[in-house]
């Protein structure tokens, strides 16, 4: 078997066609999805808002990096359910005033259904905070980010 050496830096390429003031149809690899505003804000509700998409990226990254960290640590988390609640300061997007930290606080709850102990899940959570690029992005931007990991209850 030949070992493949992964590149340490890559370019992520996306493009957006913007048919209206609120909608962007994003293309990445062979996928296309829409980012839009809800009807009440003049959009067509064809997809999540840009800010929703940012939080969704954090949820997705927590899953991917969480499972990688669990595998590396030999921890069986089973499947994850990740919930996020964000306190978002809308003054910037409403053009009222410039806001340095618009995503003020994000509280994440990560539930797992595997046999891992709470101690092992806490080890995984620590690793996720070290390696998840979206977690680092939000934290280094000044967002207060908290994660609670626990076993799913029936």
Buried (B, 14 or more C-beta within 10 A) or exposed (E): EEEEEEEEEEEEEEEEEEEEEBBBBBEEEEEEEBBBBBEEEEBBBBBBBEBBBBBBBBBEBBBEBBBBBBEEBEBEBBEBEBEBEBEBBEEBBEEEEEBEEBBEBBBBBBBBBBEBEEEBBBBBBBBBBEBBEBBBBBBEEEBEBEBEBEBEEE
